Structures are given as C-alpha cells and as structure tokens.
Amino acid sequence: MSAVAFILLLLIGIYAIYFFSRSGKVAEMDVETSIDKNLLEQNVLFYKKLDETGRRDFEADVRFFLSHTRITGVDTEVEELDRVLIASAACIPIFYFAKWRYYNLKEVLLYDDAINHQFESKGNTDRNILGMVGDGVYNNMMFISKHSLRLGFSNTTDKHNTAIHEFVHLIDKADGAVDGIPELLLEQKFVLPWIELMYEKTNEIVKRRSDINSYAYTNKAEFFAVVAEYFFERPALLETKHPKLYAMMVEIFDTE
C-alpha cells in the first residue's frame, strides 16, 4: 500500500468515527424523554392550576430538564415520581421565562433522607441537610432528600418546598453570586427596593412578628429562597399577609 493510499484510508476512518459519533449524539439528544402526565396531575398543584396551553408548555419544560440533567440515586432508587417532582421543582420558578436553562446544573443526587456535610446519610446524628447546591468540586451538582422532596409536594397547606428552595438558589447563583439578589431576573430599578424590603422583613422575623420561616434570617440568599417557597406554595396567603413582598415576587418571577 502506498503512503498516499494509507493516508487516504486513515482520513476516511477518522471522518467515519467523527460522523457516526456526531450522529449518535444528535440522535440521543433528539430522543424525547417521556413523562407520566398522571403524576403531574396528582402531585404538582402548580401544574393542575394551568390551562391546557400552560400544561403543554410545562410538560415540555419537564421533558427538557430530564433530558439534560442526570438524576442519580445514592442510597435509594430514583423512581418516576422522584424524576417528575425534581423536574417540576426546577421548572416552576422559571416557567414564565421561556429561554431560561440551568446551565449551572449537571446532576441531582437523590438521598433517601437528610445528609451531613460529609455527604453521609446513615448512622450519624448530625444529618440535618435536606437539600444543598454544590460548590467547589461539587459545582454543578445538587443534593436532595427524597423524603423532603416528596413532602414538599404532598403537603399543600404549608409554605415549604425544599426542592424549589434549592432551585431558587441556582437561579440566584446564575449571575455569579448567591446573594439573594437575582440580577438576571430583577430589573436594576427594583434592586434597592428589594434590599430594603428584605431588611424590613428580616427585622419582623427577629421581633417574631412574621409568619415567614425564621430560617430566612440566616442571610439574604436564604431569605430569597424561603420567600420564594412561600410564594409558590401559598401565593394567596403571601399576598394577604405580605402584599409588598408578594408584589416583588411577582416582579421577580414575572408571574403576571
């Protein structure tokens, strides 16, 4: 075989590998992730309140999230309900932002119950983390408790949803800082009023004059996430008890 023929065959081989690998990736991305709409109907109140068009859009968002984000069980099986609930928690806060994507999330690790800061889920009494957004070597990862995930959607009378809380942290983080000021969603003219409102409401929490979870007093990032939980879980109650806060949440999440 001549050198020219050898080089030609080599080039053909490289092209074939490149072509088929690209074709495989495209085909994989084109496969539509299926979801059980009954699980949405039975477990996601936000979805149930949408009209027919809104439901189709929400279903598309859920499928997109599931086709681009790994969900891995660490000490528990990831059931279809878990996949649907995690994806729903991701889609609810950004539902009215058609082009929003969680570029800062690649994988969700699902634990059976709470973990500690060493990511241990068994045999320790200091396991008090129900959800967490990773940082450093764990960047682009989220950790969440299955028990807390399911409780957040099954209890529709409280103001808590751990999964939504963590995805709001990711939204906050998308501008480069987890500081309670979602600059990608909040117009500049609303930043100062938002900061002033956070200060006002945290003072009410300190004085025990508020029904907002006291965890919101931890820092500005937690305040934003806790209030977002309240907003998506009990919007009518938030509007009644905290009208200015409700109006600001509507502005941030563009829900009206």
Protein Blocks (a to p, Z undefined) as FASTA:
>chain_A
ZZklmmmmmmmmmmmmmmmmmmmmmmmmmpccdddfklmmmmmmklmmpcfklmmmmmmm
mmmmmmmcccddfkbccdfklmmmmmmmmmmmmmmmmkbccfkbfbdcddfbdcdfkopa
ghiaklcbfbdcdehjlgoiacddfklmmmmmmmmmbcbdfklmmmmmmmmmmnopaehp
afklmcfklmmmmmmmmmmmmmmmmnopafbdfklmmpmmlmmmmmmmmmmmmmmlmmmm
mmmlmmmmmmmnopZZ
